[in-house]
Amino acid sequence: MLGIYAHSFLEATRFTSNTRPDPRTQQHLDAKSNKRERHFRLWQRGPYWI
């Protein structure tokens, strides 16, 4: 739970209004983050025979 709060805080404070990336770059960063999270969840789950 603490990791979720830390991650959301880092996401909220990562960019200021002057350094915010353009929308295409932000979409790429979000997709990359989602892909990494999806792979991590697949890696964490147990084998299919359990």
Chimera marker file (.cmm) of the C-alpha trace (Angstrom):
<marker_set name="trace">
<marker id="1" x="0.000" y="0.000" z="0.000" r="1" g="1" b="0" radius="0.5"/>
<marker id="2" x="2.836" y="2.359" z="0.823" r="1" g="1" b="0" radius="0.5"/>
<marker id="3" x="4.346" y="1.618" z="-2.574" r="1" g="1" b="0" radius="0.5"/>
<marker id="4" x="1.133" y="2.758" z="-4.266" r="1" g="1" b="0" radius="0.5"/>
<marker id="5" x="1.203" y="6.047" z="-2.358" r="1" g="1" b="0" radius="0.5"/>
<marker id="6" x="4.886" y="6.563" z="-3.121" r="1" g="1" b="0" radius="0.5"/>
<marker id="7" x="4.347" y="5.808" z="-6.816" r="1" g="1" b="0" radius="0.5"/>
<marker id="8" x="1.383" y="8.186" z="-7.097" r="1" g="1" b="0" radius="0.5"/>
<marker id="9" x="3.333" y="10.914" z="-5.263" r="1" g="1" b="0" radius="0.5"/>
<marker id="10" x="6.282" y="10.502" z="-7.614" r="1" g="1" b="0" radius="0.5"/>
<marker id="11" x="3.997" y="10.595" z="-10.641" r="1" g="1" b="0" radius="0.5"/>
<marker id="12" x="2.291" y="13.737" z="-9.358" r="1" g="1" b="0" radius="0.5"/>
<marker id="13" x="5.541" y="15.555" z="-8.645" r="1" g="1" b="0" radius="0.5"/>
<marker id="14" x="7.617" y="14.295" z="-11.561" r="1" g="1" b="0" radius="0.5"/>
<marker id="15" x="6.850" y="17.246" z="-13.828" r="1" g="1" b="0" radius="0.5"/>
<marker id="16" x="6.236" y="20.912" z="-13.205" r="1" g="1" b="0" radius="0.5"/>
<marker id="17" x="4.093" y="22.995" z="-15.517" r="1" g="1" b="0" radius="0.5"/>
<marker id="18" x="7.256" y="24.184" z="-17.312" r="1" g="1" b="0" radius="0.5"/>
<marker id="19" x="8.754" y="20.733" z="-17.869" r="1" g="1" b="0" radius="0.5"/>
<marker id="20" x="5.658" y="18.723" z="-18.726" r="1" g="1" b="0" radius="0.5"/>
<marker id="21" x="6.180" y="16.588" z="-21.875" r="1" g="1" b="0" radius="0.5"/>
<marker id="22" x="3.961" y="16.844" z="-24.906" r="1" g="1" b="0" radius="0.5"/>
<marker id="23" x="0.888" y="14.553" z="-24.991" r="1" g="1" b="0" radius="0.5"/>
<marker id="24" x="2.463" y="11.971" z="-27.335" r="1" g="1" b="0" radius="0.5"/>
<marker id="25" x="5.463" y="11.584" z="-25.045" r="1" g="1" b="0" radius="0.5"/>
<marker id="26" x="3.187" y="11.308" z="-22.015" r="1" g="1" b="0" radius="0.5"/>
<marker id="27" x="1.143" y="8.578" z="-23.737" r="1" g="1" b="0" radius="0.5"/>
<marker id="28" x="4.362" y="6.689" z="-24.464" r="1" g="1" b="0" radius="0.5"/>
<marker id="29" x="5.480" y="6.978" z="-20.835" r="1" g="1" b="0" radius="0.5"/>
<marker id="30" x="2.093" y="5.771" z="-19.597" r="1" g="1" b="0" radius="0.5"/>
<marker id="31" x="2.068" y="2.822" z="-21.989" r="1" g="1" b="0" radius="0.5"/>
<marker id="32" x="5.597" y="1.877" z="-20.950" r="1" g="1" b="0" radius="0.5"/>
<marker id="33" x="4.637" y="2.033" z="-17.274" r="1" g="1" b="0" radius="0.5"/>
<marker id="34" x="1.506" y="-0.078" z="-17.844" r="1" g="1" b="0" radius="0.5"/>
<marker id="35" x="3.485" y="-2.655" z="-19.809" r="1" g="1" b="0" radius="0.5"/>
<marker id="36" x="6.110" y="-2.898" z="-17.071" r="1" g="1" b="0" radius="0.5"/>
<marker id="37" x="3.407" y="-3.308" z="-14.414" r="1" g="1" b="0" radius="0.5"/>
<marker id="38" x="1.621" y="-6.002" z="-16.458" r="1" g="1" b="0" radius="0.5"/>
<marker id="39" x="4.841" y="-7.972" z="-16.927" r="1" g="1" b="0" radius="0.5"/>
<marker id="40" x="5.630" y="-7.676" z="-13.227" r="1" g="1" b="0" radius="0.5"/>
<marker id="41" x="2.189" y="-9.026" z="-12.251" r="1" g="1" b="0" radius="0.5"/>
<marker id="42" x="2.569" y="-11.954" z="-14.669" r="1" g="1" b="0" radius="0.5"/>
<marker id="43" x="5.997" y="-12.705" z="-13.256" r="1" g="1" b="0" radius="0.5"/>
<marker id="44" x="4.695" y="-12.633" z="-9.673" r="1" g="1" b="0" radius="0.5"/>
<marker id="45" x="1.806" y="-15.043" z="-10.117" r="1" g="1" b="0" radius="0.5"/>
<marker id="46" x="2.269" y="-18.711" z="-9.400" r="1" g="1" b="0" radius="0.5"/>
<marker id="47" x="2.597" y="-21.494" z="-11.950" r="1" g="1" b="0" radius="0.5"/>
<marker id="48" x="-0.527" y="-22.707" z="-13.710" r="1" g="1" b="0" radius="0.5"/>
<marker id="49" x="-0.551" y="-26.118" z="-11.983" r="1" g="1" b="0" radius="0.5"/>
<marker id="50" x="-1.113" y="-24.672" z="-8.492" r="1" g="1" b="0" radius="0.5"/>
<link id1="1" id2="2" r="1" g="1" b="0" radius="0.2"/>
<link id1="2" id2="3" r="1" g="1" b="0" radius="0.2"/>
<link id1="3" id2="4" r="1" g="1" b="0" radius="0.2"/>
<link id1="4" id2="5" r="1" g="1" b="0" radius="0.2"/>
<link id1="5" id2="6" r="1" g="1" b="0" radius="0.2"/>
<link id1="6" id2="7" r="1" g="1" b="0" radius="0.2"/>
<link id1="7" id2="8" r="1" g="1" b="0" radius="0.2"/>
<link id1="8" id2="9" r="1" g="1" b="0" radius="0.2"/>
<link id1="9" id2="10" r="1" g="1" b="0" radius="0.2"/>
<link id1="10" id2="11" r="1" g="1" b="0" radius="0.2"/>
<link id1="11" id2="12" r="1" g="1" b="0" radius="0.2"/>
<link id1="12" id2="13" r="1" g="1" b="0" radius="0.2"/>
<link id1="13" id2="14" r="1" g="1" b="0" radius="0.2"/>
<link id1="14" id2="15" r="1" g="1" b="0" radius="0.2"/>
<link id1="15" id2="16" r="1" g="1" b="0" radius="0.2"/>
<link id1="16" id2="17" r="1" g="1" b="0" radius="0.2"/>
<link id1="17" id2="18" r="1" g="1" b="0" radius="0.2"/>
<link id1="18" id2="19" r="1" g="1" b="0" radius="0.2"/>
<link id1="19" id2="20" r="1" g="1" b="0" radius="0.2"/>
<link id1="20" id2="21" r="1" g="1" b="0" radius="0.2"/>
<link id1="21" id2="22" r="1" g="1" b="0" radius="0.2"/>
<link id1="22" id2="23" r="1" g="1" b="0" radius="0.2"/>
<link id1="23" id2="24" r="1" g="1" b="0" radius="0.2"/>
<link id1="24" id2="25" r="1" g="1" b="0" radius="0.2"/>
<link id1="25" id2="26" r="1" g="1" b="0" radius="0.2"/>
<link id1="26" id2="27" r="1" g="1" b="0" radius="0.2"/>
<link id1="27" id2="28" r="1" g="1" b="0" radius="0.2"/>
<link id1="28" id2="29" r="1" g="1" b="0" radius="0.2"/>
<link id1="29" id2="30" r="1" g="1" b="0" radius="0.2"/>
<link id1="30" id2="31" r="1" g="1" b="0" radius="0.2"/>
<link id1="31" id2="32" r="1" g="1" b="0" radius="0.2"/>
<link id1="32" id2="33" r="1" g="1" b="0" radius="0.2"/>
<link id1="33" id2="34" r="1" g="1" b="0" radius="0.2"/>
<link id1="34" id2="35" r="1" g="1" b="0" radius="0.2"/>
<link id1="35" id2="36" r="1" g="1" b="0" radius="0.2"/>
<link id1="36" id2="37" r="1" g="1" b="0" radius="0.2"/>
<link id1="37" id2="38" r="1" g="1" b="0" radius="0.2"/>
<link id1="38" id2="39" r="1" g="1" b="0" radius="0.2"/>
<link id1="39" id2="40" r="1" g="1" b="0" radius="0.2"/>
<link id1="40" id2="41" r="1" g="1" b="0" radius="0.2"/>
<link id1="41" id2="42" r="1" g="1" b="0" radius="0.2"/>
<link id1="42" id2="43" r="1" g="1" b="0" radius="0.2"/>
<link id1="43" id2="44" r="1" g="1" b="0" radius="0.2"/>
<link id1="44" id2="45" r="1" g="1" b="0" radius="0.2"/>
<link id1="45" id2="46" r="1" g="1" b="0" radius="0.2"/>
<link id1="46" id2="47" r="1" g="1" b="0" radius="0.2"/>
<link id1="47" id2="48" r="1" g="1" b="0" radius="0.2"/>
<link id1="48" id2="49" r="1" g="1" b="0" radius="0.2"/>
<link id1="49" id2="50" r="1" g="1" b="0" radius="0.2"/>
</marker_set>
